[in-house]
Structure formats: structure tokens, C-alpha cells
Amino acid sequence: MRYCFIGAGGIGMAALERYFLSRGARVAGYDRTETELTAELQKEGVEISFDASVDAIPEDMRDPAETTVIYTPAVPADMPWMKFFREGGFKMMKRAEALGIVTRGSEALCFAGTHGKTTTSSMAAHILTVCGVGCNAFLGGELKNYGTNFLLAPSSPYSVIEADEFDRSFHWLSPTVAVITSTDPDHLDIYGTEEAYLESFAHFTELIRPGGTLIVHEGLKLKPRVQEGVKIMTYSRDGGDFHAQYIRRTPGTITFDIVTPRGTIRNVNLGVPVEINIENAVAAAAAVTMTPAFDPVAIREAISTYRGAKRRFEKRYEEPGEQGRVIIDDYGHHPREVASSIASVKALYPGRRLTVAFQPHLYSRTRDFAHDFAEALSMADEVVMLPIYPAREEPIPGVGSEMVLQEVKCSDKSLTEKEKLADTLKSRNFDILLTLGAGDINTLIPEIIEKIKNR
């Protein structure tokens, strides 16, 4: 088969290109600009053109019976290659549909949920790698263990997929094992109501193959609709078919046992010792436990050597000494994620002054959850808010960071422009700084660190 990628230089697209290359497919494509990544792909065998004219389409990609076109929505519909393929009757699909092809050709472990899916999926991918069977993993964050969001193991029967509910992308997948971590309403600009959001997850459970397994967090509102022959199992930190027990904490460590239907995995040490990762580790271990790759010793080793994904509770700076300042960056952009991140910091650094710098993501999400964001942020000692990061949205009249900040209960709170954040924080009396948001607040951290060092 032949695959032509339009927008071939994107990191998510690159992972698929490498996957199909490993399967012996012919892979070509177009991108607007040459980058280090496109150069790497070309060396690996992807034929990439930077010429948007129809004449630049490779000759062997011009047969609709032989070529599948995979494109990113960022490419304009009137781009010449897109027009040629669409008018020529080629099979065209977005990246999410292409991931569906991957799942149908493998034993697919798919991780869905409002939050937790990046960490649980990347933990599971690391477990399978340590187990020795490997996997082809398509993840939403760059794993610090590997320096990439894509793992390639051509001989492995397993794929690990972060199943994204945005725009119902996860409806293209065909899981062998599906994990659902949470179903707190989100993306209401797409779904409209909580009921529609839950319905989307219910439909996802219908896609699990007969003989497969659904592993769902205890206590969710979700009502699964699995096919006949699909086993439903539960997990949480404290109960369910999979859970933790004998949790022991010392400064900088969390150790516990994981109870599974196939036996107890004892003395599991968290490589990233924050509270929420107890539950994340249980979910990742549960998914692997439901496969022939189950190996308790390897699971224990993998969880202890897991170093996390970038922007998932990532420590970016730490001054020497017990009272040195610390900067932690986290991708949290939903009220429950914000609350969980703040609670984790307070558990790790009890009694120390916490400043949270928060950049809301999307006007619609800020509007829909303003009160919940304010409640979560009120757990901090000080809050500094940035304007809303719009991402794909146009401004909504009357919606801004002020509507959250006015409800925040801590006395030290302020709003600042993005370009002034480093100077604002330089004068603050914090012990721990937590930067939060799914926008570009993380790009400001090097300047923040430099200002603090030179204070």
C-alpha cells in the first residue's frame, strides 16, 4: 500500500509515517517548510516535497486504487495537492482515522479520559518496553525516558494509543484493551452538554473487540455499552479489580502494592512520586495485566524507572538546599487537573508557600468552568493569571481571565500580560512556583528561571 501525507512534517504525522514505513509501505508527502524532522524522515525513506504544485506529486502516488491520503486539518482545502486528491476520488483521512488502521492491525491498548490518558498510556508503553515485547506507541506527550512521543517496535504485536475524545477522534479506534480514566465534562464547544460527552465515551466502549477488556475507573457516570464477550473491570487507588494497598510515603518516595486478579505486585516504587501517579500506575499495570505480556517483575521495574512525560508535573528548576525554590510545570487545563496538580505540590512540599501561574486554555472552557477553576486555584497561597490562550477559538464577548480571578479566594492574586510574567514573578515571595495550562506558558519558563537566578 502507498500512503501520502499532507502536512508530513508534524510530529504526530511523523509517527504514523515511521510506523507505515516499518510495515513495508511506500510513504511520501508534502510539507510547507524543511525542518530537522523532515530531514530525518527523508533519510529514513519518506519522500517529502516542499513544492505545493500538482506536478510535484510523485507519479506512483497518483493512482486512487493504490494510494491513501492522510492529511492534517491545518492544510487549506484549496491547496493544490488536496484538490487533486479530493477531485480524483482518493481515500482521504485525518490522523485519527489512520490511527484506527494501526489499531486494527495490532493488539491495541487504548487510553481515554478527560485527564490521565497521557501518563497512563506512556506508563503502559514503558512497561511493555521493559517487559521485552515492546510496542508501537502513539502518545500525547514526549516521554523523558525516550525523548519522543512515538515508540517503534516493528516485531511487536502491541500498539499503545492515547485515545483523544476531542472531535470524537477516538471513535476511529478498535481497542483490544480500553482504559477510561475519567469522564468529567470537557470540550463542551464540541459536545454541547455533559450527556453528549458521556454518550461519546459510551460509543467508544462499543468499539472494543469481542474477547477484549474495558478497564474503567470506579465511580464514573459512564454507562458502558460493550459488545458480547467483552469483559468489564474496574480500578481506582483504593478499590476495584485493580487497586493499590499498603501505600507508604517518605520524603521524595511513594511505595505501594498493586492488587490485580493475577496476583499482587509488591513494593512498587513510583519513579515520579506524586499522589495522582499511584492511580495512574494502577491503570497502566491493569492494561498490561490483561495481555500475555504480563510480567510482575517487569511492571515493578518499569514503574520505578518511568521518568514522566514533558509538561506532566515536570520539575524545571530546583535551587540547592531543603528550602531552595522549585519550579514545576504542568499541562493541567481542566479544573480537576488544576486541583490535582496543586494538591500534589502541597503534599510534596508541605508548609511551603505555593504560587500558581495559570494560563486558561480556550474561551469556551473558561466560560463553562470559571467557578470550578476559581475553586481549584483558591488552594494556592498566591495566584497569577495570564490572559486566555485562544487556541482554535475566536474571543467570546465578556469572557476573560478576570471572571475566574474575581472568584479566587486567596488574598494574593493578580492578572498580568504574558510578556510581563517573568518580571512579575521575580518579585514574588514564593517557595514553589507551579505553571499551569495547555497553551504556551511553558515557553516562558527559561526567562522566569533567568530572572530568579539574577534577582
C-alpha positions as CSV (number, residue, x, y, z in Angstrom):
1,M,0.0,0.0,0.0
2,R,1.0,3.6,-0.6
3,Y,0.4,6.5,1.9
4,C,0.7,10.1,1.0
5,F,0.9,12.6,4.0
6,I,0.0,16.2,3.5
7,G,1.5,18.1,6.4
8,A,4.2,15.4,6.6
9,G,6.4,17.4,9.0
10,G,4.1,17.4,12.0
11,I,5.3,15.3,15.0
12,G,2.1,13.3,15.1
13,M,2.2,12.7,11.3
14,A,5.8,11.7,11.5
15,A,5.0,8.9,14.0
16,L,2.5,7.5,11.5
17,E,4.9,7.8,8.6
18,R,7.6,5.9,10.5
19,Y,5.0,3.2,11.5
20,F,3.9,2.6,7.9
21,L,7.5,2.6,6.7
22,S,8.2,-0.1,9.3
23,R,5.4,-2.2,7.8
24,G,7.0,-2.0,4.4
25,A,4.6,0.6,2.9
26,R,5.7,3.2,0.4
27,V,5.4,6.6,2.1
28,A,5.6,10.1,0.6
29,G,4.2,13.5,1.3
30,Y,4.3,17.3,1.3
31,D,5.2,19.9,3.9
32,R,5.5,23.7,3.6
33,T,8.9,24.0,5.2
34,E,12.0,22.0,5.6
35,T,12.9,21.2,9.2
36,E,15.3,18.9,11.2
37,L,12.4,16.4,11.5
38,T,11.6,16.4,7.7
39,A,15.3,15.8,7.0
40,E,15.3,12.8,9.4
41,L,12.2,11.4,7.7
42,Q,13.8,11.8,4.3
43,K,16.9,9.9,5.5
44,E,14.6,7.1,6.8
45,G,12.8,6.7,3.4
46,V,9.9,9.2,3.3
47,E,9.9,11.1,0.1
48,I,8.9,14.6,1.1
49,S,8.3,17.5,-1.3
50,F,8.2,21.2,-0.4
51,D,6.6,22.2,-3.7
52,A,2.8,22.6,-3.4
53,S,2.2,22.3,-7.2
54,V,0.4,19.2,-8.5
55,D,3.4,18.5,-10.7
56,A,5.4,17.7,-7.5
57,I,3.1,14.8,-6.6
58,P,5.1,11.5,-7.1
59,E,4.0,9.5,-10.1
60,D,3.4,6.4,-8.0
61,M,1.0,8.3,-5.7
62,R,-1.4,9.2,-8.5
63,D,-3.5,6.0,-8.5
64,P,-6.5,6.2,-6.2
65,A,-6.7,2.4,-6.1
66,E,-3.3,2.2,-4.6
67,T,-2.8,5.4,-2.5
68,T,-4.4,6.5,0.8
69,V,-4.0,10.2,1.6
70,I,-3.6,11.3,5.3
71,Y,-3.8,15.0,6.0
72,T,-3.8,17.4,8.8
73,P,-6.7,19.9,9.2
74,A,-4.2,22.7,9.2
75,V,-3.7,22.3,5.4
76,P,-6.1,24.6,3.4
77,A,-8.8,22.8,1.4
78,D,-7.7,24.7,-1.8
79,M,-4.0,23.6,-1.5
80,P,-3.3,22.0,-5.0
81,W,-2.4,18.5,-3.7
82,M,-5.6,18.4,-1.6
83,K,-7.7,19.5,-4.6
84,F,-6.0,16.9,-6.8
85,F,-6.6,14.0,-4.4
86,R,-10.2,15.1,-3.5
87,E,-11.3,15.6,-7.1
88,G,-9.5,12.3,-8.1
89,G,-11.6,10.2,-5.7
90,F,-8.7,9.2,-3.5
91,K,-9.4,7.8,0.0
92,M,-8.6,10.7,2.3
93,M,-8.4,10.6,6.1
94,K,-7.4,12.6,9.1
95,R,-4.7,11.4,11.5
96,A,-7.3,9.9,13.9
97,E,-8.7,7.6,11.2
98,A,-5.1,6.5,10.3
99,L,-4.6,5.5,14.0
100,G,-7.7,3.3,13.5
101,I,-5.8,1.4,10.9
102,V,-2.9,0.9,13.3
103,T,-5.3,-0.5,16.0
104,R,-7.0,-2.9,13.6
105,G,-3.6,-4.3,12.6
106,S,-2.4,-4.9,16.2
107,E,-3.3,-5.8,19.8
108,A,-4.3,-2.2,20.7
109,L,-4.2,-0.8,24.3
110,C,-6.2,2.5,24.1
111,F,-6.3,5.0,26.9
112,A,-9.2,7.5,27.0
113,G,-10.3,10.1,29.6
114,T,-10.7,13.7,30.3
115,H,-7.4,13.6,32.2
116,G,-4.7,11.0,32.9
117,K,-4.5,9.5,29.4
118,T,-1.1,10.8,28.5
119,T,0.5,9.5,31.7
120,T,-1.3,6.1,31.8
121,S,-0.6,5.4,28.1
122,S,3.0,6.4,28.3
123,M,3.5,4.3,31.5
124,A,1.9,1.3,29.7
125,A,4.2,1.8,26.7
126,H,7.2,1.9,29.0
127,I,6.0,-1.3,30.8
128,L,5.7,-3.2,27.5
129,T,9.2,-2.0,26.5
130,V,10.7,-3.1,29.8
131,C,8.8,-6.4,29.5
132,G,10.8,-7.0,26.3
133,V,7.9,-7.3,23.9
134,G,7.9,-3.6,23.0
135,C,5.1,-1.7,21.3
136,N,4.3,0.9,18.7
137,A,3.1,3.8,20.8
138,F,1.4,7.0,19.7
139,L,1.3,9.3,22.7
140,G,0.2,12.9,23.5
141,G,3.4,13.9,25.3
142,E,7.1,13.4,24.9
143,L,8.4,10.6,27.2
144,K,11.5,11.7,29.1
145,N,12.8,8.1,29.1
146,Y,12.9,8.1,25.3
147,G,12.9,11.7,24.1
148,T,9.9,11.1,21.8
149,N,6.2,10.7,21.7
150,F,6.5,7.7,19.4
151,L,7.9,4.3,20.1
152,L,8.6,1.9,17.2
153,A,8.8,-1.9,17.6
154,P,8.2,-3.5,14.2
155,S,8.0,-7.1,15.5
156,S,5.7,-6.3,18.4
157,P,2.0,-7.2,18.2
158,Y,1.1,-4.3,20.5
159,S,0.2,-0.7,19.9
160,V,-0.5,1.8,22.6
161,I,-2.7,4.7,21.7
162,E,-3.7,7.9,23.5
163,A,-7.4,7.9,22.6
164,D,-8.4,11.6,22.2
165,E,-12.1,12.4,22.8
166,F,-11.7,15.9,21.1
167,D,-13.8,16.0,17.9
168,R,-14.7,12.3,18.7
169,S,-11.3,11.2,17.3
170,F,-11.3,8.1,19.4
171,H,-14.3,6.7,17.5
172,W,-12.0,5.5,14.8
173,L,-10.2,3.1,17.1
174,S,-10.5,-0.6,17.5
175,P,-9.2,-1.5,21.0
176,T,-8.3,-4.9,22.4
177,V,-8.0,-3.3,25.9
178,A,-9.5,0.1,26.6
179,V,-8.9,2.1,29.8
180,I,-11.1,5.0,30.7
181,T,-9.6,7.2,33.4
182,S,-12.2,9.9,33.8
183,T,-15.3,11.4,32.1
184,D,-15.5,14.9,33.7
185,P,-17.2,17.1,31.1
186,D,-14.9,19.0,28.7
187,H,-14.8,20.2,25.1
188,L,-18.3,21.5,25.5
189,D,-17.7,23.7,22.4
190,I,-17.8,20.4,20.5
191,Y,-20.3,18.3,22.6
192,G,-22.6,21.0,23.9
193,T,-23.8,19.0,27.0
194,E,-22.4,16.6,29.6
195,E,-24.9,14.0,28.3
196,A,-23.4,14.2,24.8
197,Y,-19.9,13.9,26.2
198,L,-20.8,10.8,28.2
199,E,-22.6,9.3,25.1
200,S,-19.4,9.7,23.1
201,F,-17.5,7.7,25.7
202,A,-20.3,5.1,25.7
203,H,-19.9,4.7,22.0
204,F,-16.1,4.3,22.4
205,T,-16.8,1.3,24.7
206,E,-18.8,-0.3,21.8
207,L,-15.6,-0.4,19.7
208,I,-13.7,-2.8,21.9
209,R,-13.3,-6.1,20.1
210,P,-15.1,-9.2,21.3
211,G,-12.8,-11.0,23.7
212,G,-11.3,-7.7,24.8
213,T,-11.4,-5.8,28.1
214,L,-12.7,-2.5,29.3
215,I,-11.0,-1.2,32.4
216,V,-12.9,1.7,33.8
217,H,-12.3,4.0,36.8
218,E,-14.7,3.3,39.7
219,G,-17.5,5.7,40.2
220,L,-17.7,7.3,36.8
221,K,-21.1,8.4,35.4
222,L,-20.4,6.4,32.3
223,K,-22.7,3.6,31.3
224,P,-20.6,1.3,29.1
225,R,-22.2,-0.5,26.1
226,V,-19.7,-3.2,25.3
227,Q,-20.1,-6.0,22.7
228,E,-20.9,-9.5,23.8
229,G,-17.7,-11.2,25.0
230,V,-16.0,-8.0,26.3
231,K,-15.0,-8.1,30.0
232,I,-15.6,-5.0,32.1
233,M,-13.2,-4.5,35.0
234,T,-12.7,-1.6,37.4
235,Y,-9.8,0.2,39.0
236,S,-9.0,3.1,41.4
237,R,-6.5,3.9,44.0
238,D,-8.4,2.3,46.8
239,G,-10.8,-0.2,45.3
240,G,-11.9,-2.2,42.3
241,D,-10.5,-5.2,40.5
242,F,-7.1,-3.3,40.3
243,H,-6.1,-1.1,43.2
244,A,-3.2,0.0,45.5
245,Q,-2.7,-1.1,49.0
246,Y,-0.1,-0.6,51.8
247,I,0.8,2.9,50.5
248,R,4.0,4.2,52.2
249,R,5.3,7.7,51.9
250,T,8.7,9.2,52.8
251,P,10.1,12.5,51.6
252,G,10.6,12.0,47.9
253,T,9.2,8.5,47.6
254,I,5.9,6.7,47.3
255,T,5.8,2.9,47.6
256,F,2.8,0.6,47.4
257,D,1.5,-2.8,46.2
258,I,-0.8,-3.2,43.2
259,V,-3.5,-5.8,43.6
260,T,-4.6,-7.5,40.4
261,P,-6.7,-10.5,39.5
262,R,-3.5,-12.3,38.5
263,G,-1.7,-11.6,41.8
264,T,-0.3,-8.8,43.8
265,I,2.7,-6.8,42.5
266,R,4.6,-5.8,45.7
267,N,6.8,-2.9,46.6
268,V,6.1,-0.7,43.6
269,N,8.2,2.5,43.8
270,L,6.9,5.5,41.8
271,G,9.6,6.9,39.5
272,V,7.6,10.2,39.5
273,P,6.4,10.2,43.2
274,V,3.2,12.3,43.1
275,E,-0.1,11.2,44.5
276,I,-2.1,11.0,41.2
277,N,0.6,8.6,39.8
278,I,-0.5,5.9,42.3
279,E,-3.8,5.7,40.4
280,N,-2.1,6.2,37.0
281,A,0.3,3.3,37.7
282,V,-2.6,1.0,38.7
283,A,-4.3,1.8,35.4
284,A,-1.2,1.2,33.3
285,A,-0.4,-2.0,35.1
286,A,-4.1,-3.1,34.7
287,A,-4.0,-2.7,30.9
288,V,-0.8,-4.8,30.6
289,T,-2.1,-7.4,33.1
290,M,-4.9,-8.2,30.6
291,T,-2.4,-9.2,27.9
292,P,0.0,-12.2,27.6
293,A,2.9,-9.7,28.2
294,F,2.0,-9.6,31.9
295,D,5.3,-9.8,34.0
296,P,5.1,-8.6,37.6
297,V,8.8,-8.1,37.9
298,A,9.0,-6.0,34.7
299,I,5.9,-4.0,35.8
300,R,7.6,-3.1,39.1
301,E,10.8,-2.2,37.4
302,A,9.1,-0.1,34.7
303,I,7.0,2.0,37.1
304,S,10.2,2.7,39.2
305,T,12.2,3.8,36.1
306,Y,9.4,5.8,34.5
307,R,10.5,9.4,34.3
308,G,7.3,11.0,33.1
309,A,6.2,13.0,30.1
310,K,7.2,16.5,29.4
311,R,4.8,19.1,30.8
312,R,3.2,16.4,33.1
313,F,4.2,17.6,36.5
314,E,7.7,18.3,35.2
315,K,10.3,19.8,37.6
316,R,12.0,22.5,35.6
317,Y,14.2,24.2,38.3
318,E,15.4,23.5,41.8
319,E,17.7,25.5,43.9
320,P,20.1,23.6,46.2
321,G,19.1,23.1,49.8
322,E,15.9,22.0,51.6
323,Q,14.5,25.5,51.4
324,G,15.5,26.2,47.8
325,R,13.0,27.4,45.3
326,V,11.3,24.9,42.9
327,I,9.6,25.5,39.6
328,I,7.2,22.8,38.4
329,D,5.4,22.9,35.0
330,D,2.1,21.0,34.3
331,Y,-0.2,20.8,31.3
332,G,-3.3,20.8,33.5
333,H,-6.1,22.8,31.9
334,H,-9.3,21.4,33.4
335,P,-10.5,22.3,36.9
336,R,-9.9,18.8,38.2
337,E,-6.4,18.7,36.8
338,V,-5.6,22.1,38.3
339,A,-6.9,20.9,41.7
340,S,-4.9,17.6,41.4
341,S,-1.7,19.4,40.5
342,I,-2.0,21.9,43.3
343,A,-2.8,19.1,45.8
344,S,0.2,17.1,44.6
345,V,2.6,20.1,45.1
346,K,1.2,20.7,48.6
347,A,1.7,17.0,49.5
348,L,5.3,17.0,48.2
349,Y,6.2,20.3,49.8
350,P,4.1,20.6,53.0
351,G,4.1,24.0,54.7
352,R,5.9,25.8,51.8
353,R,4.4,28.9,50.0
354,L,2.9,28.0,46.7
355,T,2.4,30.4,43.8
356,V,0.4,29.3,40.8
357,A,0.8,30.9,37.4
358,F,-2.2,29.9,35.3
359,Q,-3.0,30.4,31.7
360,P,-6.6,29.4,30.9
361,H,-7.0,27.5,27.6
362,L,-10.0,28.3,25.4
363,Y,-12.6,30.9,25.9
364,S,-15.4,28.3,26.0
365,R,-13.7,26.2,28.6
366,T,-13.1,29.3,30.8
367,R,-16.7,30.3,30.4
368,D,-18.1,26.8,31.2
369,F,-15.9,26.2,34.2
370,A,-15.0,29.6,35.6
371,H,-16.3,28.8,39.1
372,D,-14.6,25.4,39.2
373,F,-11.3,26.9,38.1
374,A,-11.6,29.6,40.9
375,E,-12.3,27.0,43.5
376,A,-9.2,24.9,42.5
377,L,-6.9,27.9,42.3
378,S,-8.0,29.0,45.7
379,M,-6.0,26.1,47.1
380,A,-2.8,28.0,46.3
381,D,-1.2,30.8,48.5
382,E,-0.9,33.1,45.5
383,V,-2.4,33.1,42.0
384,V,-1.0,35.0,39.0
385,M,-3.2,34.6,35.9
386,L,-2.4,35.2,32.3
387,P,-5.0,36.1,29.6
388,I,-6.8,33.2,27.9
389,Y,-4.8,31.2,25.3
390,P,-7.4,31.1,22.5
391,A,-6.0,28.1,20.5
392,R,-8.6,27.4,17.9
393,E,-11.3,29.8,19.1
394,E,-12.3,33.4,18.5
395,P,-12.9,35.6,21.6
396,I,-16.3,35.3,23.3
397,P,-17.6,38.7,24.4
398,G,-17.5,39.1,28.2
399,V,-15.2,36.0,28.7
400,G,-11.8,36.6,30.2
401,S,-9.4,35.5,32.9
402,E,-11.0,38.2,35.2
403,M,-14.1,36.1,35.5
404,V,-12.1,33.4,37.2
405,L,-9.8,35.7,39.2
406,Q,-12.6,37.6,40.8
407,E,-13.8,34.3,42.4
408,V,-10.4,33.2,43.6
409,K,-10.4,33.3,47.4
410,C,-6.7,33.6,48.2
411,S,-5.8,37.3,49.1
412,D,-2.7,37.4,46.9
413,K,-4.0,37.3,43.3
414,S,-3.3,39.3,40.2
415,L,-3.6,39.4,36.4
416,T,-0.6,40.1,34.2
417,E,0.3,40.1,30.5
418,K,2.3,37.2,29.2
419,E,5.4,39.3,28.3
420,K,5.4,40.6,31.9
421,L,5.1,37.3,33.7
422,A,8.8,36.8,34.4
423,D,9.2,40.3,35.9
424,T,6.0,39.8,37.9
425,L,7.2,36.5,39.4
426,K,10.8,37.8,40.1
427,S,9.5,40.0,42.9
428,R,7.2,37.4,44.4
429,N,8.0,35.6,47.7
430,F,7.3,32.1,46.7
431,D,8.9,28.8,47.7
432,I,7.3,26.7,44.9
433,L,6.1,28.0,41.6
434,L,3.6,25.9,39.6
435,T,3.0,26.9,36.0
436,L,-0.3,25.5,34.7
437,G,-2.0,25.5,31.3
438,A,-2.2,23.8,27.9
439,G,-1.2,26.9,25.9
440,D,2.3,28.3,25.7
441,I,3.0,29.3,29.3
442,N,5.8,26.7,29.4
443,T,7.8,28.7,26.8
444,L,8.1,31.5,29.4
445,I,9.9,29.3,32.0
446,P,13.5,29.8,30.8
447,E,13.0,33.6,31.2
448,I,11.4,33.1,34.6
449,I,14.4,31.0,35.7
450,E,16.9,33.5,34.4
451,K,15.1,36.4,36.3
452,I,15.0,34.4,39.5
453,K,18.7,33.5,39.3
454,N,19.7,37.1,38.7
455,R,17.3,38.6,41.3
